[in-house]
């Protein structure tokens, strides 16, 4: 079963062009179910066969996730992962029936992610300490998030040749390996230029110490998984990352999320403010100031307009004002 799972993950990455983040999510979700099914069968996961994957264990697994209080979106995603795995096994001729056909995922909650007001967004942009190199880096990160609406994974993987500073454009590879070009504003341009000087100094210092560090790394014993992780990091860093840490390595998404939450705690107790919330703030503020919904869809990289409509919202007061201004039989006394 482990071999079948790895073959399915390769199929997702190579044939379906799924992102590394999506593949990792599928692996975690399916592995969680396989562990559940193995316990039900009193077997090891590696000893499971496709015939051991039945409707009963799938339904009981999904029901247990709900009882544990997992978010509906998470449970729905895991049910979708199971259906995808079953479709793959059937296509490969390893299953004659569809055990996932009776698995019903919970209805998704259509809740809007948290976002900041324009005033709070401006306060957040002023939080980093511009007297330090990493403070200037953080300012550039926040400016770029708010100016372009990038996903966290898109900002993390951004390389130097993806940024056109004079033209104020950034080229990103979004979901499904779809490339798009997004503009950013002058404030973001200034912040990025300031950070580029610090970045050059950090990388220069890193090069002088790299040989010593590599020597120490070769003499230190590591577990197999750690070596694989470091190898993947080095492969990514053969490119030219825009945002690096103080050691000169590519800044991870986890680090970006952590620094953002630290700045948010400096001026508000509002929960749920994450890089994703800045993306939502970007779209919301554009919509509130009259931007076309399809233009926002293009900048966010959404395949369907309905996704953008769920991402953005207009408060009730704006709707009332728009109605009063536009409807011919509306009056100011309404």
SVG drawing of the C-alpha trace seen along z (x, -y; Angstrom):
<svg xmlns="http://www.w3.org/2000/svg" viewBox="-39 -62 75 70">
<polyline fill="none" stroke="black" stroke-width="0.4" points="0.0,0.0 2.9,-2.4 4.1,-1.8 0.7,-2.5 0.4,-5.7 3.8,-6.9 2.8,-6.1 -0.3,-8.1 1.6,-11.1 4.0,-10.9 1.0,-10.8 -0.4,-14.0 3.0,-15.8 4.0,-14.7 0.7,-14.0 -1.7,-16.3 0.9,-19.1 -0.1,-19.5 2.0,-21.8 4.3,-20.3 2.0,-21.8 -1.0,-19.9 0.9,-16.7 2.0,-16.9 -1.6,-17.5 -2.8,-14.5 -0.1,-12.3 -1.0,-13.4 -4.7,-13.0 -4.5,-9.5 -1.9,-8.3 -4.2,-9.2 -7.0,-7.1 -4.7,-4.2 -3.6,-4.2 -7.3,-4.1 -8.0,-1.3 -5.0,0.7 -6.1,0.5 -9.6,1.7 -8.1,4.6 -5.5,5.4 -2.7,5.0 0.2,2.8 -0.3,0.1 2.3,1.7 0.3,5.0 -3.0,3.4 -4.3,4.2 -6.7,2.2 -9.5,4.6 -9.0,3.5 -10.2,0.0 -13.9,0.3 -16.9,-2.1 -17.3,-1.2 -13.8,-2.3 -14.0,-5.4 -17.3,-6.5 -16.2,-5.7 -13.0,-7.6 -14.8,-10.7 -17.3,-10.5 -14.5,-10.3 -12.9,-13.4 -16.2,-15.2 -16.5,-14.0 -13.0,-15.2 -14.1,-18.7 -12.0,-19.1 -13.0,-22.0 -15.5,-21.1 -13.2,-22.4 -10.4,-20.0 -12.8,-17.0 -14.1,-17.8 -10.5,-18.1 -9.7,-14.7 -12.7,-13.1 -11.8,-14.6 -8.2,-13.1 -9.7,-9.7 -11.9,-9.9 -8.9,-10.9 -6.9,-8.0 -9.7,-5.6 -10.2,-6.9 -6.5,-6.4 -6.6,-2.8 -9.6,-2.1 -7.9,-3.6 -4.9,-1.3 -7.3,1.7 -6.6,2.4 -10.2,1.8 -13.3,3.1 -15.7,1.0 -15.8,-2.5 -15.7,-2.3 -15.7,-6.1 -19.0,-6.5 -21.0,-6.5 -18.6,-8.8 -20.4,-12.1 -18.3,-15.0 -19.8,-17.7 -21.1,-20.8 -18.4,-23.5 -18.8,-26.5 -18.7,-29.6 -17.0,-31.8 -14.9,-34.8 -11.3,-34.8 -10.2,-37.5 -8.9,-40.7 -7.7,-44.1 -9.3,-47.5 -7.3,-50.0 -6.3,-51.8 -5.1,-48.7 -3.3,-47.6 -1.4,-50.9 -0.5,-50.4 0.8,-46.9 3.1,-48.3 4.6,-50.7 5.4,-48.0 8.8,-46.7 11.9,-48.5 13.5,-50.1 16.7,-50.7 17.7,-47.0 18.2,-44.9 15.6,-42.3 13.2,-45.0 13.6,-46.4 13.1,-42.9 9.9,-42.5 8.6,-45.8 9.2,-44.7 7.4,-41.4 4.4,-43.1 4.3,-45.7 4.5,-43.0 1.7,-41.0 -0.6,-43.9 0.4,-45.4 0.0,-42.2 -2.2,-39.7 0.3,-36.9 -0.2,-33.5 2.3,-32.6 3.8,-29.8 4.1,-32.2 6.0,-34.7 8.2,-32.1 9.3,-30.7 9.9,-34.1 13.3,-34.4 15.1,-37.6 14.4,-37.2 10.7,-37.1 10.7,-40.7 10.7,-43.6 11.5,-46.5 11.6,-49.3 8.3,-48.0 6.8,-47.3 5.7,-43.8 6.1,-40.4 5.8,-37.1 4.5,-34.2 3.7,-30.6 0.4,-29.9 -1.7,-26.8 -1.6,-24.3 1.7,-25.8 -0.2,-28.7 1.9,-31.7 0.6,-35.2 2.0,-38.7 0.8,-41.1 1.6,-44.8 2.7,-46.4 2.8,-50.0 5.5,-52.6 5.7,-52.1 6.4,-48.4 9.0,-49.3 10.9,-51.5 10.7,-48.9 12.0,-46.2 14.9,-48.4 15.9,-49.1 15.8,-45.4 17.9,-44.5 20.9,-46.3 20.7,-44.4 20.1,-41.2 23.3,-41.6 25.3,-42.2 23.8,-39.2 24.6,-36.9 28.1,-38.3 28.8,-37.4 27.2,-34.0 29.6,-33.2 32.6,-33.8 31.4,-31.3 29.8,-28.7 32.9,-26.5 33.3,-26.3 29.6,-25.5 29.7,-22.7 32.7,-21.1 30.8,-21.0 27.7,-19.7 29.7,-16.8 31.1,-15.7 27.8,-15.9 25.6,-12.8 22.0,-13.4 18.9,-11.3 17.8,-10.4 14.8,-12.7 16.9,-15.6 19.4,-15.1 16.6,-14.9 15.1,-18.1 18.4,-19.9 19.0,-18.7 15.7,-20.0 16.5,-23.3 19.8,-23.5 18.2,-22.7 15.7,-25.5 18.5,-27.9 20.5,-27.2 18.0,-29.8 18.2,-33.4 15.5,-33.8 14.2,-37.4 13.7,-36.9 16.3,-35.3 17.0,-34.9 20.0,-36.3 22.0,-33.2 21.3,-33.8 18.9,-30.9 15.5,-31.2 13.0,-32.4 10.4,-29.7 6.6,-30.2 6.5,-29.2 8.9,-32.0 6.9,-34.5 3.7,-33.5 5.4,-33.8 6.8,-37.2 3.5,-38.5 1.6,-37.3 4.2,-38.9 3.7,-42.3 -0.1,-41.9 0.0,-41.2 1.8,-44.5 -1.3,-46.6 -4.4,-44.4 -5.9,-41.3 -7.9,-40.4 -7.5,-36.6 -6.8,-34.9 -4.6,-37.5 -2.2,-35.5 -0.6,-35.9 -3.9,-34.6 -5.7,-37.3 -3.5,-39.9 -4.4,-38.4 -8.0,-38.8 -7.4,-42.4 -5.8,-43.1 -8.9,-41.9 -11.4,-43.5 -9.9,-46.9 -9.6,-46.8 -13.3,-45.9 -14.3,-48.5 -12.5,-51.2 -14.3,-50.1 -11.9,-47.6 -13.5,-45.2 -14.1,-41.8 -12.6,-40.1 -9.4,-42.1 -9.2,-41.0 -9.7,-37.4 -6.8,-37.7 -4.5,-39.3 -5.4,-36.6 -4.9,-33.8 -8.3,-32.3 -9.5,-29.9 -13.2,-30.6 -14.9,-33.9 -17.0,-32.3 -13.8,-31.8 -13.1,-35.5 -16.7,-36.3 -16.2,-34.2 -12.9,-35.9 -14.2,-39.4 -17.1,-41.1 -18.7,-44.5 -20.1,-45.7 -23.8,-46.4 -23.3,-50.2 -21.5,-50.2 -24.3,-48.2 -26.9,-50.6 -25.0,-53.6 -24.5,-52.0 -28.2,-51.3 -29.3,-54.8 -26.9,-56.3 -27.8,-54.0 -31.5,-53.0 -33.8,-55.5 -36.6,-55.1 -34.4,-55.4 -34.3,-58.6 -32.0,-60.0 -34.8,-59.6 -34.8,-55.8"/>
</svg>
